[in-house]
């Protein structure tokens, strides 16, 4: 993966990143079709939960640093 691709993906709004991730997951040939479908269904369900405000997105960097600083990070 090139850094440019990652940088561009991270500029996308969260909903577009989710759709982009779905496309990438769908392109992986190493999983069988049933497992791939289950994962894609899970991603769609989570996306819908955010849209319906039954769930909210969290900032990974903030969460990671919060856990790291509190001593809960297993790699700290």
Secondary structure, DSSP 8 states (H G I E B T S, - for coil): --HHHHHHHHHS-HHHHHHHHHHHHHT--SS-HHHHHHHHHHHHHHHHHHHTTSS----HHHHHHHHHHHT--TT-
